[in-house]
Amino acid sequence: MRFDQTGKISLDGIYTQPDPRAYFTTLRELGYCIPQLAKPYFQQIIGQYRQSRQVAVPTVVDVGCSYGINAALLRCDTTMDDLYDRYTDTERTRQELLERDRELVRSHGSPARFVGLDVSRPALAYASAAGFLDEVVQADLEAREPTARQRALFADADIVISTGCLGYVTGRTLVRVVGSRRDRRPWMAHFVLRMFPFEPIADRLAALGYETMRVDRTFRQRRFASDREQRQVLETMSAAGVDPEGLETDGWLHAQLYVSRPVGTPGPLTFDVDDSMTQKAAR
């Protein structure tokens, strides 16, 4: 078992397979649930953006999208449990999986147009071929500026989301995404592990004219894979001045939701989410 510089186990291998079976088989064992908990918040942000900006089908850019999980949940009205069952313990070929996924996408409308950004070419290829994502951008925007084609795709962004990549991805990537749209800034919603400070990112966004709010609750991401991983993460949190008592000390990584909108955006951003249902999904 390998660990990264934060003390977390390295799961890089599950993001580079030709289909999502290794991803879901591995993460099911860890109780990974953050996309499911994020879903109702993303749905309400999309709805409020549509009403506020009078945009019928907004474009959502998912940063660190991997196999298009957030898009699949949002456009196919499915759940993480459904996806776990769909991709684990199956003898189907990749092509058979894709054909089944395309049928799922065809059977549903979509609340938005989805653009996926990730460094993994195999994951993006699957998500695009399945129809979960409408467009894909394979790039490391921490290392380099987007190309002209990539800027053109980002220029359509209405909402930018993520569920776990921030901390490895920094404000540099977000600035390069939102900076491609000059007429108006997209809204943003990011679920960020508590071990990673969001303040440096919020400061960079403030310089672009954003104000950021934090939703006053935490969200389970997944269970720790081992006692060693938990111990190392707690050490990282302690060094960062973050109190893990009653959260990470209980065996789960926790995230917080940060929503950023341009200063002066009319109307308060409110959420009406049944926490009992989201907590049930996290067990």
TORDRENGU-116013 format. One record per residue (C-alpha): residue in one letter; residue number from 1; z, x negated, y. Coordinates in Angstrom, 3 decimals, decimal comma. Layout:
N
<atom><res>A</res><n>NUM</n><z>Z</z><x>X</x><y>Y</y></atom>
...
! end
This chain:
283
<atom><res>M</res><n>1</n><z>0,000</z><x>0,000</x><y>0,000</y></atom>
<atom><res>R</res><n>2</n><z>-1,097</z><x>-1,517</x><y>3,318</y></atom>
<atom><res>F</res><n>3</n><z>0,548</z><x>-0,849</x><y>6,675</y></atom>
<atom><res>D</res><n>4</n><z>-0,858</z><x>-1,043</x><y>10,191</y></atom>
<atom><res>Q</res><n>5</n><z>0,784</z><x>-2,648</x><y>13,212</y></atom>
<atom><res>T</res><n>6</n><z>2,796</z><x>0,508</x><y>13,966</y></atom>
<atom><res>G</res><n>7</n><z>4,421</z><x>0,565</x><y>10,530</y></atom>
<atom><res>K</res><n>8</n><z>2,355</z><x>3,490</x><y>9,243</y></atom>
<atom><res>I</res><n>9</n><z>0,433</z><x>3,243</x><y>5,993</y></atom>
<atom><res>S</res><n>10</n><z>-3,251</z><x>2,482</x><y>6,400</y></atom>
<atom><res>L</res><n>11</n><z>-5,435</z><x>5,370</x><y>5,244</y></atom>
<atom><res>D</res><n>12</n><z>-8,718</z><x>3,885</x><y>6,458</y></atom>
<atom><res>G</res><n>13</n><z>-10,369</z><x>4,221</x><y>3,061</y></atom>
<atom><res>I</res><n>14</n><z>-10,253</z><x>8,014</x><y>2,965</y></atom>
<atom><res>Y</res><n>15</n><z>-12,360</z><x>8,302</x><y>6,135</y></atom>
<atom><res>T</res><n>16</n><z>-15,343</z><x>6,312</x><y>4,859</y></atom>
<atom><res>Q</res><n>17</n><z>-16,297</z><x>8,148</x><y>1,668</y></atom>
<atom><res>P</res><n>18</n><z>-19,576</z><x>10,087</x><y>1,336</y></atom>
<atom><res>D</res><n>19</n><z>-17,664</z><x>13,394</x><y>1,130</y></atom>
<atom><res>P</res><n>20</n><z>-14,143</z><x>14,636</x><y>1,984</y></atom>
<atom><res>R</res><n>21</n><z>-12,657</z><x>14,752</x><y>-1,521</y></atom>
<atom><res>A</res><n>22</n><z>-10,608</z><x>11,545</x><y>-1,198</y></atom>
<atom><res>Y</res><n>23</n><z>-9,487</z><x>12,651</x><y>2,278</y></atom>
<atom><res>F</res><n>24</n><z>-8,113</z><x>15,977</x><y>1,088</y></atom>
<atom><res>T</res><n>25</n><z>-6,747</z><x>14,700</x><y>-2,230</y></atom>
<atom><res>T</res><n>26</n><z>-4,729</z><x>11,995</x><y>-0,481</y></atom>
<atom><res>L</res><n>27</n><z>-3,526</z><x>14,053</x><y>2,478</y></atom>
<atom><res>R</res><n>28</n><z>-2,557</z><x>17,040</x><y>0,359</y></atom>
<atom><res>E</res><n>29</n><z>0,070</z><x>14,875</x><y>-1,339</y></atom>
<atom><res>L</res><n>30</n><z>1,490</z><x>14,038</x><y>2,102</y></atom>
<atom><res>G</res><n>31</n><z>1,587</z><x>17,630</x><y>3,335</y></atom>
<atom><res>Y</res><n>32</n><z>-0,834</z><x>16,869</x><y>6,183</y></atom>
<atom><res>C</res><n>33</n><z>-0,926</z><x>20,016</x><y>8,321</y></atom>
<atom><res>I</res><n>34</n><z>-1,473</z><x>19,170</x><y>11,993</y></atom>
<atom><res>P</res><n>35</n><z>-5,024</z><x>20,634</x><y>12,176</y></atom>
<atom><res>Q</res><n>36</n><z>-3,670</z><x>23,970</x><y>10,931</y></atom>
<atom><res>L</res><n>37</n><z>-0,834</z><x>23,957</x><y>13,462</y></atom>
<atom><res>A</res><n>38</n><z>-3,271</z><x>22,983</x><y>16,215</y></atom>
<atom><res>K</res><n>39</n><z>-5,767</z><x>25,736</x><y>15,384</y></atom>
<atom><res>P</res><n>40</n><z>-4,153</z><x>28,672</x><y>17,260</y></atom>
<atom><res>Y</res><n>41</n><z>-3,605</z><x>26,486</x><y>20,329</y></atom>
<atom><res>F</res><n>42</n><z>-7,215</z><x>25,338</x><y>20,331</y></atom>
<atom><res>Q</res><n>43</n><z>-8,357</z><x>28,939</x><y>19,855</y></atom>
<atom><res>Q</res><n>44</n><z>-6,397</z><x>30,074</x><y>22,891</y></atom>
<atom><res>I</res><n>45</n><z>-7,557</z><x>27,149</x><y>25,017</y></atom>
<atom><res>I</res><n>46</n><z>-11,173</z><x>27,950</x><y>24,131</y></atom>
<atom><res>G</res><n>47</n><z>-10,590</z><x>31,605</x><y>24,993</y></atom>
<atom><res>Q</res><n>48</n><z>-8,902</z><x>30,846</x><y>28,305</y></atom>
<atom><res>Y</res><n>49</n><z>-11,600</z><x>28,334</x><y>29,232</y></atom>
<atom><res>R</res><n>50</n><z>-14,308</z><x>30,863</x><y>28,418</y></atom>
<atom><res>Q</res><n>51</n><z>-12,653</z><x>33,424</x><y>30,679</y></atom>
<atom><res>S</res><n>52</n><z>-11,829</z><x>30,988</x><y>33,479</y></atom>
<atom><res>R</res><n>53</n><z>-15,222</z><x>29,290</x><y>33,642</y></atom>
<atom><res>Q</res><n>54</n><z>-17,360</z><x>32,212</x><y>32,477</y></atom>
<atom><res>V</res><n>55</n><z>-18,892</z><x>30,104</x><y>29,712</y></atom>
<atom><res>A</res><n>56</n><z>-19,940</z><x>32,147</x><y>26,698</y></atom>
<atom><res>V</res><n>57</n><z>-20,115</z><x>29,274</x><y>24,188</y></atom>
<atom><res>P</res><n>58</n><z>-18,216</z><x>26,212</x><y>25,430</y></atom>
<atom><res>T</res><n>59</n><z>-18,910</z><x>22,744</x><y>24,065</y></atom>
<atom><res>V</res><n>60</n><z>-15,902</z><x>21,120</x><y>22,380</y></atom>
<atom><res>V</res><n>61</n><z>-15,793</z><x>17,356</x><y>21,831</y></atom>
<atom><res>D</res><n>62</n><z>-13,452</z><x>16,398</x><y>18,984</y></atom>
<atom><res>V</res><n>63</n><z>-12,305</z><x>12,780</x><y>19,340</y></atom>
<atom><res>G</res><n>64</n><z>-11,595</z><x>11,180</x><y>15,963</y></atom>
<atom><res>C</res><n>65</n><z>-13,115</z><x>14,161</x><y>14,174</y></atom>
<atom><res>S</res><n>66</n><z>-13,565</z><x>12,509</x><y>10,738</y></atom>
<atom><res>Y</res><n>67</n><z>-15,201</z><x>15,110</x><y>8,450</y></atom>
<atom><res>G</res><n>68</n><z>-15,182</z><x>17,836</x><y>11,112</y></atom>
<atom><res>I</res><n>69</n><z>-11,900</z><x>19,394</x><y>9,991</y></atom>
<atom><res>N</res><n>70</n><z>-10,978</z><x>20,986</x><y>13,328</y></atom>
<atom><res>A</res><n>71</n><z>-14,471</z><x>22,407</x><y>13,695</y></atom>
<atom><res>A</res><n>72</n><z>-14,404</z><x>23,801</x><y>10,155</y></atom>
<atom><res>L</res><n>73</n><z>-11,059</z><x>25,530</x><y>10,790</y></atom>
<atom><res>L</res><n>74</n><z>-12,197</z><x>26,990</x><y>14,103</y></atom>
<atom><res>R</res><n>75</n><z>-15,713</z><x>28,090</x><y>13,288</y></atom>
<atom><res>C</res><n>76</n><z>-15,242</z><x>29,229</x><y>9,680</y></atom>
<atom><res>D</res><n>77</n><z>-11,902</z><x>31,069</x><y>10,073</y></atom>
<atom><res>T</res><n>78</n><z>-10,439</z><x>29,033</x><y>7,227</y></atom>
<atom><res>T</res><n>79</n><z>-7,119</z><x>27,233</x><y>6,664</y></atom>
<atom><res>M</res><n>80</n><z>-6,024</z><x>23,790</x><y>5,539</y></atom>
<atom><res>D</res><n>81</n><z>-4,856</z><x>25,278</x><y>2,236</y></atom>
<atom><res>D</res><n>82</n><z>-8,353</z><x>26,706</x><y>1,756</y></atom>
<atom><res>L</res><n>83</n><z>-9,886</z><x>23,303</x><y>2,453</y></atom>
<atom><res>Y</res><n>84</n><z>-7,458</z><x>21,529</x><y>0,131</y></atom>
<atom><res>D</res><n>85</n><z>-8,425</z><x>23,907</x><y>-2,659</y></atom>
<atom><res>R</res><n>86</n><z>-12,087</z><x>23,535</x><y>-1,763</y></atom>
<atom><res>Y</res><n>87</n><z>-12,291</z><x>19,763</x><y>-2,061</y></atom>
<atom><res>T</res><n>88</n><z>-9,664</z><x>18,711</x><y>-4,602</y></atom>
<atom><res>D</res><n>89</n><z>-10,021</z><x>18,860</x><y>-8,379</y></atom>
<atom><res>T</res><n>90</n><z>-13,744</z><x>19,575</x><y>-8,140</y></atom>
<atom><res>E</res><n>91</n><z>-16,559</z><x>18,205</x><y>-10,267</y></atom>
<atom><res>R</res><n>92</n><z>-19,280</z><x>19,306</x><y>-7,870</y></atom>
<atom><res>T</res><n>93</n><z>-21,770</z><x>16,754</x><y>-6,630</y></atom>
<atom><res>R</res><n>94</n><z>-21,948</z><x>15,889</x><y>-2,950</y></atom>
<atom><res>Q</res><n>95</n><z>-25,092</z><x>17,984</x><y>-2,626</y></atom>
<atom><res>E</res><n>96</n><z>-23,407</z><x>20,967</x><y>-4,259</y></atom>
<atom><res>L</res><n>97</n><z>-20,463</z><x>20,601</x><y>-1,878</y></atom>
<atom><res>L</res><n>98</n><z>-22,836</z><x>20,517</x><y>1,090</y></atom>
<atom><res>E</res><n>99</n><z>-24,749</z><x>23,591</x><y>-0,049</y></atom>
<atom><res>R</res><n>100</n><z>-21,491</z><x>25,518</x><y>-0,457</y></atom>
<atom><res>D</res><n>101</n><z>-20,306</z><x>24,381</x><y>2,983</y></atom>
<atom><res>R</res><n>102</n><z>-23,567</z><x>25,382</x><y>4,653</y></atom>
<atom><res>E</res><n>103</n><z>-23,200</z><x>28,845</x><y>3,194</y></atom>
<atom><res>L</res><n>104</n><z>-19,660</z><x>29,039</x><y>4,573</y></atom>
<atom><res>V</res><n>105</n><z>-20,896</z><x>28,071</x><y>8,044</y></atom>
<atom><res>R</res><n>106</n><z>-23,784</z><x>30,561</x><y>7,871</y></atom>
<atom><res>S</res><n>107</n><z>-21,375</z><x>33,386</x><y>7,005</y></atom>
<atom><res>H</res><n>108</n><z>-19,422</z><x>32,965</x><y>10,265</y></atom>
<atom><res>G</res><n>109</n><z>-20,115</z><x>32,961</x><y>13,949</y></atom>
<atom><res>S</res><n>110</n><z>-18,797</z><x>30,128</x><y>16,058</y></atom>
<atom><res>P</res><n>111</n><z>-16,463</z><x>30,276</x><y>19,065</y></atom>
<atom><res>A</res><n>112</n><z>-17,927</z><x>27,043</x><y>20,426</y></atom>
<atom><res>R</res><n>113</n><z>-20,455</z><x>24,279</x><y>20,001</y></atom>
<atom><res>F</res><n>114</n><z>-18,825</z><x>21,254</x><y>18,395</y></atom>
<atom><res>V</res><n>115</n><z>-19,590</z><x>17,592</x><y>19,061</y></atom>
<atom><res>G</res><n>116</n><z>-17,773</z><x>15,068</x><y>16,873</y></atom>
<atom><res>L</res><n>117</n><z>-16,879</z><x>11,536</x><y>17,946</y></atom>
<atom><res>D</res><n>118</n><z>-15,774</z><x>9,044</x><y>15,314</y></atom>
<atom><res>V</res><n>119</n><z>-16,339</z><x>5,474</x><y>14,148</y></atom>
<atom><res>S</res><n>120</n><z>-17,024</z><x>6,541</x><y>10,541</y></atom>
<atom><res>R</res><n>121</n><z>-20,712</z><x>7,058</x><y>9,858</y></atom>
<atom><res>P</res><n>122</n><z>-20,158</z><x>8,600</x><y>6,370</y></atom>
<atom><res>A</res><n>123</n><z>-17,658</z><x>11,163</x><y>7,677</y></atom>
<atom><res>L</res><n>124</n><z>-19,935</z><x>12,153</x><y>10,548</y></atom>
<atom><res>A</res><n>125</n><z>-22,939</z><x>12,366</x><y>8,243</y></atom>
<atom><res>Y</res><n>126</n><z>-21,123</z><x>14,787</x><y>5,969</y></atom>
<atom><res>A</res><n>127</n><z>-19,778</z><x>16,949</x><y>8,806</y></atom>
<atom><res>S</res><n>128</n><z>-23,219</z><x>17,160</x><y>10,381</y></atom>
<atom><res>A</res><n>129</n><z>-25,033</z><x>17,923</x><y>7,112</y></atom>
<atom><res>A</res><n>130</n><z>-22,448</z><x>20,602</x><y>6,249</y></atom>
<atom><res>G</res><n>131</n><z>-22,961</z><x>22,264</x><y>9,638</y></atom>
<atom><res>F</res><n>132</n><z>-19,372</z><x>21,898</x><y>10,797</y></atom>
<atom><res>L</res><n>133</n><z>-20,534</z><x>19,778</x><y>13,748</y></atom>
<atom><res>D</res><n>134</n><z>-23,546</z><x>20,563</x><y>15,920</y></atom>
<atom><res>E</res><n>135</n><z>-23,880</z><x>16,993</x><y>17,213</y></atom>
<atom><res>V</res><n>136</n><z>-22,238</z><x>13,703</x><y>16,274</y></atom>
<atom><res>V</res><n>137</n><z>-21,524</z><x>10,460</x><y>18,104</y></atom>
<atom><res>Q</res><n>138</n><z>-20,795</z><x>7,411</x><y>15,980</y></atom>
<atom><res>A</res><n>139</n><z>-19,204</z><x>4,948</x><y>18,389</y></atom>
<atom><res>D</res><n>140</n><z>-16,152</z><x>2,841</x><y>19,189</y></atom>
<atom><res>L</res><n>141</n><z>-15,612</z><x>3,663</x><y>22,858</y></atom>
<atom><res>E</res><n>142</n><z>-12,591</z><x>1,394</x><y>22,974</y></atom>
<atom><res>A</res><n>143</n><z>-14,995</z><x>-1,525</x><y>22,590</y></atom>
<atom><res>R</res><n>144</n><z>-18,056</z><x>-0,462</x><y>24,548</y></atom>
<atom><res>E</res><n>145</n><z>-19,532</z><x>2,036</x><y>26,966</y></atom>
<atom><res>P</res><n>146</n><z>-21,421</z><x>5,041</x><y>25,558</y></atom>
<atom><res>T</res><n>147</n><z>-25,189</z><x>4,838</x><y>25,331</y></atom>
<atom><res>A</res><n>148</n><z>-27,450</z><x>7,018</x><y>27,458</y></atom>
<atom><res>R</res><n>149</n><z>-27,847</z><x>9,486</x><y>24,581</y></atom>
<atom><res>Q</res><n>150</n><z>-24,104</z><x>9,619</x><y>24,018</y></atom>
<atom><res>R</res><n>151</n><z>-23,458</z><x>10,170</x><y>27,717</y></atom>
<atom><res>A</res><n>152</n><z>-25,909</z><x>13,069</x><y>27,650</y></atom>
<atom><res>L</res><n>153</n><z>-23,961</z><x>14,704</x><y>24,815</y></atom>
<atom><res>F</res><n>154</n><z>-20,613</z><x>14,146</x><y>26,522</y></atom>
<atom><res>A</res><n>155</n><z>-22,027</z><x>15,522</x><y>29,776</y></atom>
<atom><res>D</res><n>156</n><z>-22,035</z><x>18,981</x><y>28,167</y></atom>
<atom><res>A</res><n>157</n><z>-18,323</z><x>18,788</x><y>27,307</y></atom>
<atom><res>D</res><n>158</n><z>-16,199</z><x>21,747</x><y>28,352</y></atom>
<atom><res>I</res><n>159</n><z>-13,119</z><x>20,919</x><y>26,268</y></atom>
<atom><res>V</res><n>160</n><z>-12,015</z><x>17,643</x><y>24,657</y></atom>
<atom><res>I</res><n>161</n><z>-9,567</z><x>17,781</x><y>21,736</y></atom>
<atom><res>S</res><n>162</n><z>-7,897</z><x>15,491</x><y>19,211</y></atom>
<atom><res>T</res><n>163</n><z>-5,341</z><x>15,760</x><y>16,423</y></atom>
<atom><res>G</res><n>164</n><z>-3,871</z><x>12,370</x><y>15,732</y></atom>
<atom><res>C</res><n>165</n><z>-6,206</z><x>9,613</x><y>16,868</y></atom>
<atom><res>L</res><n>166</n><z>-4,542</z><x>8,917</x><y>20,228</y></atom>
<atom><res>G</res><n>167</n><z>-2,327</z><x>5,896</x><y>19,922</y></atom>
<atom><res>Y</res><n>168</n><z>-5,117</z><x>4,076</x><y>18,132</y></atom>
<atom><res>V</res><n>169</n><z>-7,592</z><x>5,440</x><y>20,658</y></atom>
<atom><res>T</res><n>170</n><z>-6,450</z><x>5,003</x><y>24,267</y></atom>
<atom><res>G</res><n>171</n><z>-7,212</z><x>6,404</x><y>27,676</y></atom>
<atom><res>R</res><n>172</n><z>-10,235</z><x>4,104</x><y>27,789</y></atom>
<atom><res>T</res><n>173</n><z>-12,079</z><x>6,308</x><y>25,300</y></atom>
<atom><res>L</res><n>174</n><z>-11,100</z><x>9,540</x><y>27,050</y></atom>
<atom><res>V</res><n>175</n><z>-12,196</z><x>8,239</x><y>30,442</y></atom>
<atom><res>R</res><n>176</n><z>-15,563</z><x>7,237</x><y>28,987</y></atom>
<atom><res>V</res><n>177</n><z>-16,006</z><x>10,703</x><y>27,485</y></atom>
<atom><res>V</res><n>178</n><z>-14,986</z><x>12,793</x><y>30,494</y></atom>
<atom><res>G</res><n>179</n><z>-16,630</z><x>10,418</x><y>32,958</y></atom>
<atom><res>S</res><n>180</n><z>-20,002</z><x>11,449</x><y>31,577</y></atom>
<atom><res>R</res><n>181</n><z>-19,650</z><x>14,891</x><y>33,164</y></atom>
<atom><res>R</res><n>182</n><z>-19,973</z><x>14,623</x><y>36,925</y></atom>
<atom><res>D</res><n>183</n><z>-20,195</z><x>18,266</x><y>38,039</y></atom>
<atom><res>R</res><n>184</n><z>-16,792</z><x>19,287</x><y>36,676</y></atom>
<atom><res>R</res><n>185</n><z>-14,149</z><x>17,798</x><y>34,436</y></atom>
<atom><res>P</res><n>186</n><z>-13,572</z><x>19,274</x><y>30,966</y></atom>
<atom><res>W</res><n>187</n><z>-10,191</z><x>20,572</x><y>29,895</y></atom>
<atom><res>M</res><n>188</n><z>-8,336</z><x>18,511</x><y>27,288</y></atom>
<atom><res>A</res><n>189</n><z>-5,822</z><x>19,180</x><y>24,524</y></atom>
<atom><res>H</res><n>190</n><z>-4,406</z><x>16,335</x><y>22,446</y></atom>
<atom><res>F</res><n>191</n><z>-1,866</z><x>16,356</x><y>19,634</y></atom>
<atom><res>V</res><n>192</n><z>-0,209</z><x>12,925</x><y>19,818</y></atom>
<atom><res>L</res><n>193</n><z>2,365</z><x>11,413</x><y>17,491</y></atom>
<atom><res>R</res><n>194</n><z>5,701</z><x>10,990</x><y>19,260</y></atom>
<atom><res>M</res><n>195</n><z>5,718</z><x>7,303</x><y>18,386</y></atom>
<atom><res>F</res><n>196</n><z>2,844</z><x>6,788</x><y>20,843</y></atom>
<atom><res>P</res><n>197</n><z>3,599</z><x>7,169</x><y>24,580</y></atom>
<atom><res>F</res><n>198</n><z>1,180</z><x>9,488</x><y>26,367</y></atom>
<atom><res>E</res><n>199</n><z>2,214</z><x>8,481</x><y>29,881</y></atom>
<atom><res>P</res><n>200</n><z>-0,331</z><x>5,638</x><y>30,252</y></atom>
<atom><res>I</res><n>201</n><z>-3,103</z><x>8,050</x><y>29,272</y></atom>
<atom><res>A</res><n>202</n><z>-1,798</z><x>10,744</x><y>31,623</y></atom>
<atom><res>D</res><n>203</n><z>-1,790</z><x>8,199</x><y>34,443</y></atom>
<atom><res>R</res><n>204</n><z>-5,421</z><x>7,299</x><y>33,814</y></atom>
<atom><res>L</res><n>205</n><z>-6,368</z><x>10,967</x><y>33,720</y></atom>
<atom><res>A</res><n>206</n><z>-4,432</z><x>11,631</x><y>36,932</y></atom>
<atom><res>A</res><n>207</n><z>-6,624</z><x>9,041</x><y>38,632</y></atom>
<atom><res>L</res><n>208</n><z>-9,599</z><x>11,217</x><y>37,658</y></atom>
<atom><res>G</res><n>209</n><z>-8,001</z><x>14,320</x><y>39,155</y></atom>
<atom><res>Y</res><n>210</n><z>-6,149</z><x>15,747</x><y>36,148</y></atom>
<atom><res>E</res><n>211</n><z>-2,687</z><x>17,193</x><y>35,830</y></atom>
<atom><res>T</res><n>212</n><z>-1,038</z><x>17,166</x><y>32,407</y></atom>
<atom><res>M</res><n>213</n><z>1,509</z><x>19,485</x><y>30,839</y></atom>
<atom><res>R</res><n>214</n><z>3,410</z><x>18,979</x><y>27,589</y></atom>
<atom><res>V</res><n>215</n><z>4,055</z><x>21,949</x><y>25,341</y></atom>
<atom><res>D</res><n>216</n><z>7,796</z><x>22,262</x><y>24,786</y></atom>
<atom><res>R</res><n>217</n><z>7,930</z><x>21,948</x><y>21,005</y></atom>
<atom><res>T</res><n>218</n><z>6,939</z><x>19,455</x><y>18,340</y></atom>
<atom><res>F</res><n>219</n><z>4,480</z><x>19,763</x><y>15,468</y></atom>
<atom><res>R</res><n>220</n><z>4,767</z><x>18,271</x><y>12,019</y></atom>
<atom><res>Q</res><n>221</n><z>1,854</z><x>16,027</x><y>11,120</y></atom>
<atom><res>R</res><n>222</n><z>2,630</z><x>14,850</x><y>7,584</y></atom>
<atom><res>R</res><n>223</n><z>5,444</z><x>13,567</x><y>5,414</y></atom>
<atom><res>F</res><n>224</n><z>6,175</z><x>9,869</x><y>5,289</y></atom>
<atom><res>A</res><n>225</n><z>4,455</z><x>8,246</x><y>2,338</y></atom>
<atom><res>S</res><n>226</n><z>7,488</z><x>6,119</x><y>1,451</y></atom>
<atom><res>D</res><n>227</n><z>10,951</z><x>5,107</x><y>2,571</y></atom>
<atom><res>R</res><n>228</n><z>9,452</z><x>1,866</x><y>3,818</y></atom>
<atom><res>E</res><n>229</n><z>6,942</z><x>3,667</x><y>6,026</y></atom>
<atom><res>Q</res><n>230</n><z>9,683</z><x>5,872</x><y>7,477</y></atom>
<atom><res>R</res><n>231</n><z>11,921</z><x>2,870</x><y>8,158</y></atom>
<atom><res>Q</res><n>232</n><z>9,122</z><x>0,945</x><y>9,874</y></atom>
<atom><res>V</res><n>233</n><z>8,066</z><x>3,912</x><y>12,012</y></atom>
<atom><res>L</res><n>234</n><z>11,662</z><x>4,545</x><y>13,063</y></atom>
<atom><res>E</res><n>235</n><z>11,869</z><x>0,917</x><y>14,140</y></atom>
<atom><res>T</res><n>236</n><z>8,693</z><x>1,320</x><y>16,198</y></atom>
<atom><res>M</res><n>237</n><z>10,085</z><x>4,458</x><y>17,816</y></atom>
<atom><res>S</res><n>238</n><z>13,396</z><x>2,787</x><y>18,583</y></atom>
<atom><res>A</res><n>239</n><z>11,577</z><x>-0,090</x><y>20,282</y></atom>
<atom><res>A</res><n>240</n><z>9,667</z><x>2,460</x><y>22,373</y></atom>
<atom><res>G</res><n>241</n><z>12,866</z><x>4,287</x><y>23,348</y></atom>
<atom><res>V</res><n>242</n><z>12,021</z><x>7,495</x><y>21,448</y></atom>
<atom><res>D</res><n>243</n><z>14,885</z><x>9,294</x><y>19,701</y></atom>
<atom><res>P</res><n>244</n><z>13,851</z><x>10,345</x><y>16,165</y></atom>
<atom><res>E</res><n>245</n><z>17,073</z><x>12,177</x><y>15,293</y></atom>
<atom><res>G</res><n>246</n><z>16,445</z><x>15,551</x><y>13,649</y></atom>
<atom><res>L</res><n>247</n><z>12,690</z><x>15,010</x><y>13,545</y></atom>
<atom><res>E</res><n>248</n><z>11,304</z><x>11,815</x><y>12,056</y></atom>
<atom><res>T</res><n>249</n><z>14,690</z><x>11,101</x><y>10,486</y></atom>
<atom><res>D</res><n>250</n><z>14,137</z><x>14,250</x><y>8,393</y></atom>
<atom><res>G</res><n>251</n><z>11,081</z><x>12,772</x><y>6,699</y></atom>
<atom><res>W</res><n>252</n><z>8,112</z><x>13,962</x><y>8,765</y></atom>
<atom><res>L</res><n>253</n><z>5,930</z><x>12,424</x><y>11,433</y></atom>
<atom><res>H</res><n>254</n><z>5,950</z><x>14,706</x><y>14,490</y></atom>
<atom><res>A</res><n>255</n><z>3,411</z><x>15,189</x><y>17,263</y></atom>
<atom><res>Q</res><n>256</n><z>3,461</z><x>16,758</x><y>20,703</y></atom>
<atom><res>L</res><n>257</n><z>0,703</z><x>18,670</x><y>22,463</y></atom>
<atom><res>Y</res><n>258</n><z>-0,510</z><x>17,511</x><y>25,863</y></atom>
<atom><res>V</res><n>259</n><z>-2,931</z><x>19,682</x><y>27,827</y></atom>
<atom><res>S</res><n>260</n><z>-4,782</z><x>18,214</x><y>30,806</y></atom>
<atom><res>R</res><n>261</n><z>-6,798</z><x>20,247</x><y>33,304</y></atom>
<atom><res>P</res><n>262</n><z>-8,334</z><x>19,378</x><y>36,669</y></atom>
<atom><res>V</res><n>263</n><z>-5,927</z><x>19,745</x><y>39,561</y></atom>
<atom><res>G</res><n>264</n><z>-6,378</z><x>23,147</x><y>41,163</y></atom>
<atom><res>T</res><n>265</n><z>-7,603</z><x>24,928</x><y>38,037</y></atom>
<atom><res>P</res><n>266</n><z>-6,845</z><x>28,597</x><y>38,726</y></atom>
<atom><res>G</res><n>267</n><z>-4,418</z><x>30,498</x><y>36,535</y></atom>
<atom><res>P</res><n>268</n><z>-1,526</z><x>29,240</x><y>34,420</y></atom>
<atom><res>L</res><n>269</n><z>-2,222</z><x>27,976</x><y>30,921</y></atom>
<atom><res>T</res><n>270</n><z>-0,100</z><x>30,003</x><y>28,505</y></atom>
<atom><res>F</res><n>271</n><z>0,130</z><x>30,191</x><y>24,731</y></atom>
<atom><res>D</res><n>272</n><z>1,054</z><x>33,158</x><y>22,578</y></atom>
<atom><res>V</res><n>273</n><z>1,483</z><x>31,608</x><y>19,126</y></atom>
<atom><res>D</res><n>274</n><z>3,606</z><x>32,938</x><y>16,268</y></atom>
<atom><res>D</res><n>275</n><z>5,786</z><x>29,884</x><y>15,613</y></atom>
<atom><res>S</res><n>276</n><z>7,037</z><x>31,381</x><y>12,355</y></atom>
<atom><res>M</res><n>277</n><z>3,487</z><x>31,241</x><y>10,999</y></atom>
<atom><res>T</res><n>278</n><z>2,860</z><x>27,718</x><y>12,218</y></atom>
<atom><res>Q</res><n>279</n><z>6,145</z><x>26,548</x><y>10,738</y></atom>
<atom><res>K</res><n>280</n><z>5,230</z><x>28,217</x><y>7,431</y></atom>
<atom><res>A</res><n>281</n><z>1,971</z><x>26,243</x><y>7,421</y></atom>
<atom><res>A</res><n>282</n><z>3,943</z><x>23,030</x><y>7,875</y></atom>
<atom><res>R</res><n>283</n><z>6,157</z><x>23,471</x><y>4,839</y></atom>
! end
